[in-house]
Amino acid sequence: MTPHANLFQGGAALKTIDLTSGRVQTLIEVPDGVVRDPEVHFDGQRIVFALRRHRDEDYHIEEVQADGTERRQLTGMAGVADFDPFYLPDDRIAFSSTREPKYNQCSRDHGANLFCMEADGANICQIGKNNLFDNHGTLTPDGRILYARWEYVDRNFGDAHGVWTVNPDGTNQAIYWGNNTASPGAVYYPRLIPDTQQMLCVFGMHHFRLWGALAIVDRRHGLDGREAVIRTWPTDVIDRVRAGGPFDCDGFVSVYPKYECPYPLSDKYFLCSRMTMRAGQLPGASDAQAGEEMGIYLVDVFGNELLLHAEPPGCYDPLPLRPQPRPPVIPPRRDFENREGHFYVADVYRGTHMAGVPRGSVKSLRVVESPEKRHWSPGAWFGQGYTAPAMNWHSLENKRILGTVPVEEDGSASFAVPAETFVYFQLLDEDGMMIQSMRSGASVQSGEQAACVGCHEDRRTAPPAPQCGSQRAALPLAWRRPPSRLDGWYGPPREFSFMAEVQPVLTERCVSCHDYGQEAGRKLNLAPDRTLTFNTAYVELWRKGYLRCIGAGPAEIQPPYSWGSHASKLVQTLRTAGTPGHEELELTPEEFHRIATWIDLNGVYYPTYACAYPDSLTGRIPLDAAQLSRLGQLTGIDFAGQRSYGRNPGVEVSFDRPELSPLLAALADKEDPRYREALAIIQAGQAQLDQRPRADMPGFVPSAPDQHREAAYAFRRQIEQRNRAALRDGDKVFDDGVLAEGR
């Protein structure tokens, strides 16, 4: 059964309407399900769409002739949702799907990626490796895919929606517009307007339906913010668009009327779904539907909005049923060998946010993976966004360092990266400290060679023209040699763990003074003791301002040196010789690098979303609900109200040394039965951790649900590899359960 199936309400149909006569014809009726996302073939004779027959089924892709005949099912894998299909120039079909099991980092909902298949449903293959969600794909006139993408690396969850492009084989991923725009929180339904360089779309919100204001964007005026927005419906909404400023991912919720599913007929006339009214209702509509009734409208640039057709419970996805130009086929650049691809950077100093970085400062480039979330828990932590389970103080991802590569004197770099790995880049100085960080994701396909002008470069610019007659002499230095190999980070790539990578340095160098019961410990406790959700040193460093990390940071790109190790009090203390109280403290280069790198990775804590105690309050606590509730009663602490970095008062429990737990100070008399009971509860948690270590401890074993999810991920990966083998070998394989009749 699909997630939130209990909320599903069926009853839908795929229909055509002749606007000259008003005649409506029903092609497909699903009384207990939903038919959605139709797209018309280039010949105007076929329609591909997504269908869910009833509550207990998932969405799959079907095709039907425009007269309602020859209906056939193309996909049918159990346990996945296939939706938003559209035809490619070579008659293959692309669509969004949950086939690679992953979840939104800020919730328990399924993520999705772009996939494609043959015209008959064979050889389904994943296009992109975004770690979150891709949808609303359409074609550009030059044959690329334009789509809405939700992804965040060191970003806040709600405004990390933008519009991207990618080739049909998954190569050449690039931002189109809005990746660093704070308002609107999201951009949906992107389509390019014929014979223009403008995009028609919907400016929406994060926490609501995929509707909002209708908008036209011209990226020639900018890739973010107000400058590129030509027009909005309603007209005054344009003043809400901004690149920076305060977080307001749902600011467009108050827009009325709301629009959905726009389709440009020309540069002046557009179809869309639009609210028919805010109050009242159409004949036959229930009171509950009043105000959300959507009709088909013709909207033009002259200020007219004409209702063409409406019927309850609403009309969506209007498309002209006619032939349309077929874009050119882009030759594939992907070899399906599951190897690696190459990134080339011309000059890291060229970029919109590299001001103040002297040439020669950047010595290397770090490649970091931001893995997909494969697991979730009922318990949650509110770390500047909802995470289930708890991951970090106030960011939402885990990280894996793949290694560093050199940056040449001219600012160029060339390096190999594992294919289909969602990575981002950080520029490092001679001490291995971050100067600038990407805060978005990229990936390459097997055999792909991707290049960029610089770091955060304006994508409307080109590399500088050669300054001499020799073409080879004009090439950046790094491009004249084989790509660098990633060298790892103190061992093979692994998911970064604060307890494994950073705490040993603090324990060795700091805890002799900065411990429970020590004078320095009262100022800053760097002990390794595990607390309810994290550990003592981690909570203390975050709470007391020793880190300056971006957390789940703002949408806009940040200046160099503005956060990370260069800006953090902890590193400044460690680098200042003769600091009072630290006269003899001298870290080895590796020890210093471990601390600085951790801060540059945004101060992460847990290495994995998998957990041993998924049903606990934050998904990480070895005490059950009854134990935690009783501990709160004994000490007067509302643990449920403290699941937030902003409200957490600090370290309260030590599971490693229960008798040192700060919350016991409220029960000063050790003979008090309440003290003994509270201590016993903490000791029970200690014993539970000894028996079943959690994810920040050696010996961690994921919970049974997480093991099941990991097995499902591996199974789906096997199917993906099988399908790729068929593509390489010229064979055909189909979804299990989908009949091959008629193929």
Buried (B, 14 or more C-beta within 10 A) or exposed (E): EBEEEEEBEEEBBBBBBEEEEEEEEEBBEBEBBBBBBBBBBBEEEBBBBBBBBEBEBBBBBBBBBBEBEEBBBBBBBEEBBBBBBBBBBBBBBBBBBBBBBBBBBBBBEBBBBBBBBBBBBBBBBBBBBBBBBBBBBBBBEEBBBBBBBBBBBBBBBBBBBBBBBBBBBBBBBEBBBBBBBBBBBBBBBBBBBEEBEBBBBBBBBBEBEBBBBBBBBBBEEBBBBBBBBBBBBEEEBBEBBBBBEEBBBBBBBEBEBBBBBBBBBEBEBBBBBBBBBEEEBBEEBEEEBBBBBBBBBBBEBEEEBEEBBBBBBBBBBBBEEEEBEBBEEBEBBBBBEBEBBBBBBBBBBBBBBBEEBEEEBBBBBBBBBBBBBBBBBEBBBBBBBBBBBBBBBBBBBBBBBBBBBBBBEBBBBBBBBBBBBBBBBBBBBEBBBBBBBBBBBBBBBBBBEBEBBBBBBEBEEEBEEEEEEEEEEBBBBBBEEEBBEBEEBEEEBBBBBBBBBBBEBBBEBBBEBBBBEBEBBEEBBBBBBBBBBBBBBBBBBBBBEBBBBBBBBBBBBBEBBEBBBBBBEBBBBBBEEEEEEBEEBEBEEEBBBBBBBBBBBBBBBBBBBBBBBBBBBBBBBBBBBEBBBBBBEBBEBEBEEBBEBEEBEBBBBBBBBBEBBBBBEBBEEEEEEBBBBBBEBBBBBBEBBEEBBBBBBEEBEBBEBBEEBBEEBEEBBEBBEEBBBBBEEEEBBBBEEBEEEEB
